Amino acid sequence: MEVKIISGYGENTFQMDDADTMSLLNNAMRFHNKIKAIDGVEDNTGIKAEKEEEIKESITAQEFVKRMQEKPHSRNDSLFGTGWKKEPEKTEEPQDMEHPDGYKGFLYIKCDKCGKEKGFCAKEKIKSYKCECGKETELVNLKPLYTKCKCGNEFKYMTNMNTAEFTYKCFTCGSPVDVKMNSRRTAYITIGGVLKVIAASWLGNMVHQLVAGKRKRG
């Protein structure tokens, strides 16, 4: 939200979220009411302003804004401007610039409602996936998912997963494959990958040598 403050120090514009804007507005009204209670407030014509009804501190910022929006133009508009009465602009839904027509091929999608995960192959481009629970999940800004199973099969999916790590079941043999998000948070890769295979082979050779050595000594 854009907040503009006009004072004797000039005109300043700030970008603030809704919560901070409400906090700033409450503080400004608190100081305003304190000065009014001591000396009174005069408008631009020099006429003493009429006393407004007291606003208790227990009133939330949202209730205060709603109350002020229902009132005609007043000295609050002179103090804060009329822009504060406007409703915050609604942000548009995220758009997928790289895949505006949807996704095709291997997809691994998690339902927004029940959380069930499913891997499948879409023969035609789709923009949403309907889960067995009936919830339809929009497919926007999916990440690549690269999997390499111990059975030797490698697949590339597109996924809407957003966790640091998760376990995928191989499409061919059903074995669990642990994957993690890369450091740039742009794709998922198999944890360990080839290193796991090398480590397993090295350990196997070591065991074989130890067994062979014991047999010779025996």
Order of alpha helices (4+ residues) and beta strands (2+ residues): beta-beta-alpha-alpha-alpha-beta-beta-beta-beta-beta-beta-beta-beta-beta-alpha
